[in-house]
Amino acid sequence: MTELLFVYNADSGVVNGLLDSLHKALSPATYACSLCALTYGATSMRPQWREFLKSLPVHPTFLHRDELARRYPTLLTEPLPAVFRRESAAADWQLFVAAAELQTLDLPDLIQLIRQRLPVVS
């Protein structure tokens, strides 16, 4: 089963989440996680993103950079945020959407890009 791994360029935890929300609100131009900025509002996941995730024909997983370092340290060679893909639990993760691409997208563009790059499920 194909999986997508969404990795935020932010650390996990309640305090980090609050600090990130403040940073996004006060200085969005300098906020380091474009994936978070695209998919989350001030306090919660954007409804359009939530609905899209429910419609995905693949399993999505979400990690913060500190969680990525513990689970998949070899993926830290890629700039974050990023989205990775693998075809099965035994396969290696491959870059699916790079950090540079995420910086140029709005939410509808991200959704469209993911749909275009996913294999057709019959």
TAJO-V726376 format. One record per run of one state. SS is the DSSP state (H for helix, E for strand, C for the rest). FROM is the first residue (numbers start at 1). TO is the last residue. If there is no record, write none. Layout:
SS/FROM/TO  SS/FROM/TO
This chain:
C/1/2  E/3/8  C/9/13  H/14/26  C/27/27  H/28/30  C/31/33  H/34/39  E/40/40  C/41/44  E/45/45  C/46/46  H/47/55  C/56/58  E/59/64  H/65/71  C/72/72  H/73/77  C/78/81  E/82/86  C/87/93  E/94/97  C/98/98  H/99/102  C/103/106  H/107/117  C/118/122
